[in-house]
Amino acid sequence: MISLSKYHFRQIPQSFACLVFLSQSQKIRPAPSEEVVPLRFGIQGFGLFRADAGPYPDIFRTVRSAGFRLLEPCIAFGPVPGFERMIWPADQVGPLLQEALDSGLAVESCHVFADNLSACVPRMAELAGQFGIRQFVVKTPPDMSPLSLQQAALQYMDLADSLAGFGAGLLIHNEAEDIRTRVRGKTAYEYLLDLCLGKVGAQVDAGWAMIAGEDPVRLLWRNAHRVQSLHWKDFRGSEETRIGAGELPAEACFQFARAMGIPQIADQDSFPGGVSADLDSVYSFLNGMVQTREKSVSYLNTYDIETGEIRTLHRFDRVIEAPNWLRNENAMLYNSGGRIWRYDIASGAETLVDTGICTGCNNDHVVAPDESAFAVSHGNVTPEEGYTSRIYVIPMSGGQARLVTPESPSYLHGWSPDGKELAYCAFRTVGGSTEVDIYTIPADGSAPEKRLTQGGFNDGPEYSPDGRYIWFNSTRSGLMQIWRMKADGSEQTRMTSDDRNNWFAHVSPDGKKAVYLSYRRGDLDPREHLPNMQVELWLMNSDGSDRKRIVSFFGGQGSINVNSWAGDSRQFAFISYELLY
């Protein structure tokens, strides 16, 4: 079994050649009116353009409407008789790439065919500068003898050095034969990568690896330090089939790509169900895995902001999420499997809390200021409403749950210090479209909810300890950033402004500090916070000053969705995760 232990957490101390350009029990939310694009899914152009003889702009629109955001075409610097439809001639590529961009598709990668790789570098530089192409991938040469592979490695390293001069990189793409062929105890593919001395990365085609008899999951993790893109191809027996309909271990491959934050390119040589229908099916299949967390274990950790010390309190052989640190006793609450659990810090024992009818609790739960009760977001799926989430209040000792928000979906994040009001994120139909905003409601549910925000995707509302402010996160400025407003919704002020997606600011009990979760830009849509990714925790003063990264770890959804500060304002809790493959 291969473990992702190195991604647990780390503290931050202050012949005709072919190339390829490449550049969650979770909260489940319905799509808002603007389409959410969670990860970087793309489509390879060769089979697509062979299957669809229509005008390219129409194909681009079909790809975009299916949900894909990346297009990976093939480009030829030289004649390719009979393949001009699938491999674009160099003198036509500019207008075609521009049409793809105009259709809403990014081109971070493309296969390039050329007799002389070095002679193509100037033109590659032009394409990279004009269209955002950043990485190139070469194939293993047909002759896989040690001598030939050594020669190829020297050529590829020289090419990688040239590409680096304009900010691009070089990858190697595998097929079946270079996985099947062994050279000195390794696959020819990995042998060639080793010869390149770390200058060249890998683009792994999981389907070709499987058909060659290699476990694609082991291949991916074995080369995790150099895989920069995943190609999806699927087979049933020896016959290629639609992606998701074959024997590829899809969830394991997907979790690898999500963990590494790399593009995922669907590569089908045929579309037996028709291009539009197959594109829809493939995208739905890939997108349907964004919250998968199979083979995940959880670690409950604390962080000391004065010393920087991280303590791992417990390892759980299941997914736990969103710790609440009780301030009147040495214990925490968290959710797992739709239920709320209580963890005693001194003994390490956990106890299931009786939540009555609320057996679908997600990672949005908070504790009453006097700790006499806690509130949960409880969801289920019904034929009438689909997925629902409503807020309930439950006695701290457990028991009958009391409904607060009849409207759904509602996701709780804050309880006012005076105990009178709850703040939450809600999806509501406004003017015929679904809007995602911050709402408040009396904790006893005695009055209608009040909408506080408009514009963008707004989430994670939490009261400051003095009750004057509500902190939240919003995409109104583009990326997800941390904001703060008066408790009545006035004076909405941006608190972070950087090139990352920042979620869930939690203010310390003394009101002096705020910790928040941060994703890398480009790893996912700003409106999504997915699990099992490379993320960071940042700490800042409550006026937004002195922001600093404090921990980099493997987590995301469930790590710190709700306030987890200890009563001394010195420590907070968070969950990190580990994948076991």
C-alpha positions in Angstrom: 0.0 0.0 0.0 1.3 3.4 -1.0 0.7 6.2 1.4 0.4 9.9 0.8 2.1 10.6 4.1 4.3 13.4 2.8 1.2 15.4 2.0 -0.1 15.2 5.6 1.2 18.6 6.6 4.4 20.7 6.8 5.0 23.8 8.6 6.1 26.9 6.7 9.2 28.6 8.2 8.9 31.9 6.7 12.1 10.3 -37.1 9.0 12.2 -36.7 8.6 13.4 -33.2 5.4 14.1 -31.4 5.2 16.7 -28.6 2.3 17.7 -26.3 1.7 21.2 -24.9 0.0 21.1 -21.6 0.2 23.7 -20.0 -16.9 15.3 -0.8 -20.0 13.1 3.9 -19.4 16.5 2.4 -21.4 19.6 1.9 -23.2 19.0 -1.4 -24.5 22.1 -3.0 -26.8 22.6 -6.0 -25.4 24.6 -8.9 -26.1 28.3 -8.8 -27.3 30.3 -11.8 -23.7 30.8 -12.9 -22.1 27.4 -13.8 -19.6 26.1 -11.3 -16.5 24.5 -12.9 -14.8 22.6 -10.1 -11.7 21.2 -11.7 -9.6 21.5 -14.8 -11.2 19.0 -17.2 -10.2 19.0 -20.9 -10.7 17.1 -24.1 -8.1 15.9 -26.5 -8.7 17.0 -30.1 -7.5 14.1 -32.3 -10.4 11.7 -31.8 -12.9 14.5 -31.4 -12.2 16.1 -34.7 -12.1 12.8 -36.5 -15.6 11.9 -35.1 -17.2 15.3 -35.8 -16.8 16.7 -39.3 -18.7 19.8 -38.5 -17.3 23.4 -38.4 -14.7 23.8 -35.6 -16.6 26.6 -33.9 -19.6 24.4 -33.5 -17.5 21.7 -32.0 -15.9 24.1 -29.6 -19.3 25.2 -28.4 -20.4 21.6 -28.0 -17.3 20.9 -25.9 -17.9 24.0 -23.8 -21.6 23.3 -23.3 -20.7 19.8 -22.0 -18.7 21.4 -19.2 -15.1 21.0 -20.4 -12.9 24.1 -20.2 -9.6 22.9 -21.8 -9.0 21.9 -25.4 -5.8 19.9 -26.3 -5.4 20.0 -30.1 -2.7 18.5 -32.3 -0.4 20.8 -34.4 1.9 19.8 -37.2 5.0 21.6 -38.3 5.3 19.8 -41.5 3.0 17.8 -43.8 0.7 15.1 -42.4 -1.1 13.8 -45.4 -4.6 12.5 -44.6 -4.5 13.8 -41.0 -5.1 17.5 -41.6 -8.5 17.4 -40.0 -7.2 15.9 -36.7 -3.7 17.6 -36.7 -3.9 21.3 -37.5 -1.3 22.6 -40.0 1.0 25.2 -38.4 -0.2 27.9 -40.9 -3.8 27.5 -39.7 -3.3 27.0 -36.0 -3.4 30.7 -34.9 -7.0 31.4 -36.1 -8.2 28.0 -34.8 -6.7 28.5 -31.4 -8.3 32.0 -31.3 -11.7 30.5 -32.2 -11.3 28.0 -29.3 -10.5 30.8 -26.9 -13.4 32.9 -28.2 -15.7 29.9 -27.4 -14.6 29.9 -23.8 -12.0 27.1 -24.0 -8.5 27.5 -22.7 -5.6 25.8 -24.6 -3.0 24.9 -22.1 -1.8 21.9 -24.1 -1.5 20.7 -27.7 0.3 17.8 -29.4 3.0 19.1 -31.8 4.4 17.0 -34.7 7.8 18.0 -36.2 10.8 16.5 -37.8 13.2 18.8 -36.1 12.2 19.8 -32.5 14.8 22.4 -32.0 13.7 24.3 -35.2 10.2 24.6 -33.8 11.1 26.3 -30.6 10.7 29.9 -31.9 7.2 29.2 -33.2 6.4 27.3 -29.9 7.4 30.5 -28.0 5.1 32.6 -30.1 2.1 30.2 -29.5 2.9 30.1 -25.8 3.0 33.8 -25.5 -0.1 34.4 -27.6 -2.4 31.6 -26.4 -1.1 30.7 -22.9 0.5 27.4 -23.8 3.1 26.6 -21.1 4.2 22.9 -21.2 5.3 20.5 -23.9 5.3 16.7 -23.7 7.4 14.4 -25.9 6.7 10.7 -26.6 9.1 7.9 -26.0 10.9 7.1 -29.3 9.9 3.9 -31.1 13.3 2.4 -30.6 13.4 1.7 -26.8 16.9 0.3 -26.6 19.1 1.9 -23.8 21.2 3.6 -26.5 18.2 5.2 -28.2 16.7 6.3 -24.9 19.9 7.9 -23.8 20.0 9.9 -27.0 16.4 10.9 -26.6 17.0 12.0 -23.0 19.9 14.3 -24.1 17.6 15.8 -26.8 14.7 16.3 -24.5 16.8 17.9 -21.7 18.2 20.3 -24.3 14.7 21.1 -25.5 13.5 21.5 -21.9 16.2 24.1 -21.3 15.1 26.0 -24.4 11.5 25.9 -23.4 12.3 27.2 -19.9 13.7 30.3 -21.4 10.1 31.5 -22.2 8.5 29.9 -19.1 7.4 26.6 -20.5 8.2 23.0 -19.6 8.6 19.6 -21.2 6.7 16.4 -20.4 6.8 12.9 -21.7 3.5 11.1 -22.7 3.2 7.4 -22.4 1.5 4.9 -24.6 1.0 1.2 -24.1 4.3 -0.1 -25.6 6.7 2.1 -23.5 4.9 0.8 -20.4 5.0 -2.8 -21.6 8.7 -2.7 -22.6 11.1 -3.2 -19.7 14.6 -1.6 -19.7 16.9 -2.6 -16.8 14.1 -3.5 -14.5 11.9 -0.5 -15.3 9.3 0.4 -17.8 10.9 2.1 -20.8 8.8 5.2 -20.0 10.1 5.5 -16.4 13.7 4.7 -17.5 13.6 7.6 -20.0 12.2 9.9 -17.3 15.0 8.9 -15.0 17.6 9.7 -17.7 16.2 13.2 -18.0 17.4 14.0 -14.5 14.3 15.8 -13.3 14.3 18.3 -16.1 11.3 16.7 -17.9 8.0 15.8 -16.3 5.4 13.2 -17.0 2.0 13.1 -18.6 0.5 9.7 -17.7 -2.2 8.1 -19.8 -3.8 5.8 -17.3 -5.8 3.8 -19.9 -2.7 2.9 -22.0 -0.9 1.9 -18.8 -3.8 -0.4 -17.9 -4.0 -2.0 -21.3 -0.2 -2.6 -21.1 -0.7 -4.7 -17.9 0.5 -2.0 -15.4 -1.5 -0.9 -12.4 -2.2 2.8 -13.4 -2.7 3.9 -9.8 0.7 2.5 -8.8 2.3 4.1 -11.8 0.9 7.4 -10.9 1.9 7.4 -7.3 5.3 5.9 -8.1 5.9 9.0 -10.3 4.0 11.5 -8.2 7.0 13.8 -8.0 6.9 14.3 -11.8 3.4 13.7 -13.1 1.9 17.0 -14.3 -1.1 15.9 -16.3 -3.5 12.9 -16.4 -4.9 11.5 -19.7 -8.1 9.6 -19.4 -8.6 6.6 -21.8 -10.7 3.6 -20.9 -10.9 0.0 -22.0 -13.1 -3.1 -21.5 -10.8 -6.0 -22.2 -8.8 -4.9 -25.2 -11.5 -2.7 -26.7 -11.6 1.0 -26.1 -14.8 2.2 -24.6 -16.3 5.5 -23.4 -14.5 6.9 -20.4 -16.3 5.6 -17.2 -17.7 2.5 -19.0 -14.6 0.4 -18.8 -12.3 -1.2 -16.3 -10.0 1.8 -15.4 -9.9 2.3 -11.6 -11.4 5.8 -12.1 -11.8 7.0 -8.5 -8.3 6.2 -7.6 -6.9 7.9 -10.7 -9.1 10.9 -10.1 -8.1 11.3 -6.5 -4.4 11.3 -7.6 -5.1 14.1 -10.1 -7.1 16.2 -7.7 -4.5 15.8 -4.9 -1.8 17.0 -7.3 -3.9 19.8 -8.8 -3.1 18.8 -12.4 -5.2 19.0 -15.6 -7.3 16.0 -16.5 -7.7 15.4 -20.3 -10.3 13.0 -21.7 -8.7 11.2 -24.7 -11.3 9.2 -26.7 -10.4 7.9 -30.1 -14.1 7.3 -31.0 -17.5 8.5 -29.9 -19.9 5.6 -30.5 -22.8 7.4 -28.7 -22.3 10.5 -30.7 -20.0 13.4 -29.9 -22.5 15.5 -28.0 -23.9 12.7 -25.9 -20.6 11.1 -25.2 -19.0 14.4 -24.2 -22.0 15.0 -21.8 -21.5 11.5 -20.3 -17.8 11.7 -19.9 -18.0 15.2 -18.2 -20.7 14.0 -15.9 -18.7 11.0 -15.0 -15.6 13.0 -14.2 -17.4 15.8 -12.4 -19.4 13.2 -10.4 -16.2 12.3 -8.6 -15.2 15.7 -7.3 -16.3 14.9 -3.7 -15.0 11.3 -3.6 -12.9 10.4 -0.6 -12.4 6.7 -0.7 -9.3 5.4 1.2 -9.0 8.5 3.2 -7.9 8.7 6.8 -8.2 11.8 9.1 -5.9 13.4 11.6 -7.1 15.8 14.3 -4.5 18.4 14.9 -4.0 21.6 17.0 -1.8 24.6 16.1 -0.2 26.9 18.7 0.1 30.4 17.2 2.7 31.5 19.7 5.2 28.6 19.2 4.1 27.3 15.8 3.8 23.8 17.4 1.5 21.3 15.7 0.2 18.5 17.8 -1.6 15.5 16.1 -4.1 14.3 18.7 -5.6 11.3 16.9 -5.8 9.3 13.7 -9.2 8.1 12.5 -9.7 5.4 9.9 -12.5 7.3 8.4 -13.4 10.9 7.3 -14.1 13.3 10.2 -14.7 17.0 9.6 -15.0 20.5 11.1 -13.9 20.5 14.7 -15.6 22.8 17.2 -13.4 23.3 20.3 -15.6 23.6 23.4 -14.3 26.4 25.7 -15.9 25.3 28.9 -14.4 21.8 28.9 -11.5 19.9 27.3 -13.4 18.4 24.3 -14.3 18.9 20.7 -17.3 18.2 18.4 -16.9 17.1 14.8 -19.1 15.4 12.2 -18.5 12.0 10.6 -20.9 9.8 8.6 -23.7 12.3 8.9 -23.5 12.3 12.8 -22.0 14.5 15.4 -19.3 13.1 17.6 -17.7 14.3 20.9 -14.0 13.9 21.4 -12.4 14.0 24.9 -8.9 15.5 24.4 -7.4 14.1 27.6 -8.5 10.5 27.1 -8.8 10.4 23.3 -12.2 8.8 23.6 -15.0 9.7 21.2 -18.7 9.4 21.9 -21.6 9.6 19.4 -24.0 12.4 20.2 -27.7 11.9 19.9 -28.9 14.3 17.2 -32.5 13.0 16.9 -33.8 13.1 13.4 -30.6 14.8 12.2 -28.6 11.9 10.8 -27.4 13.8 7.7 -25.3 16.4 9.5 -22.6 18.0 7.2 -19.6 20.0 8.2 -21.5 23.2 9.0 -22.2 23.1 12.8 -21.6 25.6 15.6 -21.8 25.7 19.3 -24.1 28.1 21.3 -22.2 30.9 23.1 -23.1 29.4 26.5 -22.5 25.8 25.2 -25.9 24.7 26.3 -26.7 23.6 22.7 -25.2 23.2 19.2 -26.8 23.8 15.8 -26.3 21.6 12.7 -27.0 21.7 9.0 -28.9 18.5 8.3 -29.5 17.3 4.8 -31.0 14.5 2.9 -32.4 13.7 -0.6 -36.1 13.7 -1.3 -38.0 13.1 -4.5 -39.8 16.4 -4.1 -36.8 18.7 -3.3 -33.7 16.8 -4.3 -30.8 17.6 -1.9 -31.9 19.6 1.1 -30.1 21.2 4.0 -31.9 22.8 7.0 -30.6 24.2 10.3 -31.6 22.6 13.6 -30.7 23.3 17.2 -30.0 20.4 19.5 -29.2 20.3 23.3 -25.5 19.9 24.1 -26.3 16.6 25.9 -28.1 15.4 22.8 -31.8 14.8 22.1 -34.6 16.3 20.1 -33.7 18.6 17.2 -35.6 21.8 16.7 -36.0 23.2 13.2 -34.9 26.8 12.7 -34.8 27.4 8.9 -37.8 25.9 7.0 -36.3 27.0 3.7 -33.6 24.9 2.0 -30.7 24.7 1.3 -29.3 26.5 4.3 -25.7 26.0 5.6 -25.0 27.3 9.1 -21.7 29.0 10.1 -22.3 31.5 12.9 -24.1 32.0 16.2 -24.1 35.6 17.6 -22.4 36.1 20.9 -25.6 37.1 22.6 -27.2 33.8 21.5 -30.1 35.5 19.7 -29.2 35.0 16.0 -27.8 32.6 13.5 -25.9 33.4 10.3 -25.8 31.1 7.4 -25.2 30.7 3.7 -28.3 30.0 1.6 -29.3 29.2 -1.9 -32.4 31.1 -2.8 -34.3 31.9 -6.0 -34.2 35.7 -6.6 -35.6 37.2 -9.7 -35.8 33.8 -11.4 -32.2 32.8 -10.7 -30.4 31.1 -7.9 -28.3 33.4 -5.7 -25.9 32.4 -2.9 -26.0 34.9 -0.1 -25.5 35.4 3.6 -28.7 35.4 5.7 -29.5 35.8 9.4 -32.4 34.5 11.4 -33.4 34.5 15.1 -32.0 31.5 16.8 -35.5 30.5 17.9 -36.9 30.8 14.3 -39.4 33.3 15.5 -39.0 35.7 12.5 -38.3 35.4 8.8 -34.7 35.3 7.5 -32.9 38.5 6.5 -30.6 38.7 3.4 -27.4 40.6 4.0 -25.4 40.3 0.7 -25.9 40.6 -3.0 -23.6 39.7 -5.8 -21.1 36.9 -6.1 -21.0 33.6 -4.3 -21.1 34.3 -0.6 -20.4 31.8 2.1 -19.0 31.1 5.6 -20.6 33.8 7.8 -19.3 34.0 11.3 -19.7 36.6 14.0 -16.8 38.5 15.6 -16.5 37.8 19.4 -18.0 41.3 20.2 -20.9 40.7 17.8 -20.3 43.9 15.8 -19.2 42.2 12.6 -19.9 39.2 10.4 -17.0 37.7 8.6 -17.6 35.9 5.3 -16.0 34.9 2.0 -17.2 36.0 -1.4 -16.3 35.8 -5.1 -17.7 39.3 -5.9 -14.1 40.5 -6.7 -13.3 37.5 -8.9 -11.4 35.0 -6.7 -12.8 33.8 -3.4 -11.7 36.4 -0.8 -12.3 37.1 2.9 -14.7 40.0 3.7 -16.2 41.6 6.8 -19.4 43.6 7.3 -21.4 45.1 10.2 -23.8 42.6 11.7 -26.7 44.4 10.0 -25.0 43.9 6.6 -23.6 47.4 6.2 -20.0 48.4 5.5 -19.0 45.3 3.6 -15.2 45.4 3.5 -12.7 43.2 1.7 -10.1 41.8 4.2 -7.8 39.8 1.8 -6.6 40.6 -1.7 -4.3 38.1 -3.2 -3.9 35.5 -6.0 -5.5 32.6 -4.1 -9.0 31.4 -3.2 -9.6 32.0 0.5 -12.3 30.5 2.6 -13.8 30.4 6.2 -12.1 33.1 8.3 -12.4 32.2 12.0 -11.8 35.0 14.6 -10.1 34.1 17.9 -12.1 34.5 21.1 -10.1 37.6 22.1 -10.9 39.2 18.7 -7.2 39.7 17.8 -6.5 37.1 15.1 -8.2 35.3 12.2 -7.2 32.0 10.6 -8.5 31.0 7.2 -8.2 28.2 4.6 -6.5 28.9 1.2 -6.4 27.1 -2.1 -4.1 27.7 -5.0 -5.5 29.7 -7.9 -6.4 27.5 -10.8 -6.7 24.3 -8.8 -10.5 24.7 -8.7 -13.3 27.1 -9.4 -13.4 30.0 -6.8 -16.9 28.9 -5.8 -15.8 25.4 -4.8 -13.9 24.1 -1.7 -13.1 20.5 -2.4 -11.5 17.8 -0.2 -8.2 16.1 -0.4 -6.1 18.9 -2.1 -3.0 20.8 -1.4 -4.1 23.7 0.8 -2.7 26.2 3.3 -3.8 27.9 6.5 -3.1 31.6 6.9 -3.2 33.8 10.0 -3.7 37.5 10.1 -4.7 40.2 12.6 -8.4 41.0 12.8 -7.8 44.3 11.0 -6.4 42.3 8.0 -2.8 43.2 8.7 0.3 40.9 9.1 -1.1 38.1 6.9 1.2 35.0 6.9 1.0 31.4 5.8 1.5 29.1 8.7 0.7 25.5 7.5 0.7 23.7 4.2 -1.1 20.4 4.3 -3.4 17.9 2.5 -7.0 18.8 3.2 -9.6 21.4 2.2 -13.3 20.6 2.6 -13.8 19.6 6.2 -10.4 20.8 7.5 -11.6 24.0 9.2 -15.1 24.9 8.0 -16.2 26.2 11.4 -14.7 28.1 14.3 -12.2 25.8 16.1 -10.3 28.2 18.4 -9.6 27.2 22.0 -10.8 29.5 24.7 -7.3 30.8 25.3 -7.1 32.3 21.8 -3.7 30.6 21.5 -4.6 27.3 19.8 -7.0 26.2 17.1 -7.9 22.7 15.7 -7.9 21.5 12.1 -8.2 18.2 10.2 -5.6 17.0 7.8 -6.1 13.9 5.6 -4.1 11.1 4.1 -4.8 9.0 1.0 -3.9 5.3 1.2 -3.1 3.7 -2.1 
